Amino acid sequence: MSRQTVLPLDTRGLSSLDSFAGSRNRPLVAELKLLVSGARQARIMYVWGPPGSGKTHLLNASCIENRRSGRSSYYLSLEEGPDSGIGCLTDHDSLVCIDNLECIDLDGDMQEALFHTYEMLHAGQGRMLVSANRPLAEIGLTLRDIDSRLSSGGVFQIHPLSDEEKKDALRRRAKDKGFALDDAVINYILAHHSRQPRDLFGLLDRLGSESLRHQRKITVPFMKDLLRE
């Protein structure tokens, strides 16, 4: 099972539900916390948002927080196709996070495997979190009753961040990583780099390592040189 992921615990909290930005996403995060803790009556959630909106972050963070409580978690990406591991799980009481539902093979056995996984978890005390890049009704699932099962615990949209929320998120993520970004640098990033949260936060990884490698402060001239590379 290639994507039965054993996730490292991130002691800095970068992969946490609390670090997920956006005031309009707070109700979603609150529901995810209830799901992870086992306190949510409906034990399945469907989350969707465009590429780069943070779906994988939410699934990984849910797995990590669940494991912190000593419970088993599984992250499966359907981008892997038949090798995703869907249908091979036997732990009735685990949290199963299924990413990239839009990649499901509608002509093979993956829908049956997904349905079997849902039924297995429902029979025990398991929980399921499913994500995709569009609403469930647009995925095109054809197996009878599978849509109603996956939507039975609610369908939640990830809301895009405003510019101010992106700035605040960059400041907080940079601080978590051990460096600071001033307003001039943040404004330059937003003006000259992709504004997708995934790309913005990925840039922070480069910033920290390149700043150390070149022994330079993170300034606008430094950003110009970095983004030209």
QUIPE-V52714 format. One record per residue. OMEGA is omega as a letter, one per 40 degrees, with the letter a starting at -180 (NA if undefined). Layout:
# QUIPE-V52714
omega=<OMEGA;OMEGA>
This chain:
# QUIPE-V52714
omega=<a;a;i;a;i;a;i;i;a;a;i;i;a;i;a;i;a;a;a;a;i;a;a;i;a;i;i;i;i;i;i;i;i;i;a;a;a;a;a;a;i;a;i;i;i;a;i;i;a;i;i;a;i;a;a;i;a;a;i;i;i;i;a;a;i;i;i;i;i;i;a;i;i;i;a;i;a;i;a;i;a;i;a;a;i;a;a;a;i;a;a;a;a;i;a;i;a;a;i;i;a;a;a;i;a;a;a;a;a;i;i;a;i;i;i;i;i;a;i;a;a;i;i;i;a;i;a;i;a;i;i;a;i;a;a;a;a;i;i;i;a;a;a;i;a;i;a;i;a;a;a;i;i;i;a;i;i;a;i;i;i;i;i;i;i;i;a;i;i;i;a;i;i;i;i;a;i;i;a;i;i;a;a;i;a;i;i;i;a;a;a;a;i;a;i;i;i;a;i;a;i;i;i;i;i;a;a;a;a;i;i;a;a;a;a;i;i;a;i;i;i;i;i;i;a;a;i;a;NA>
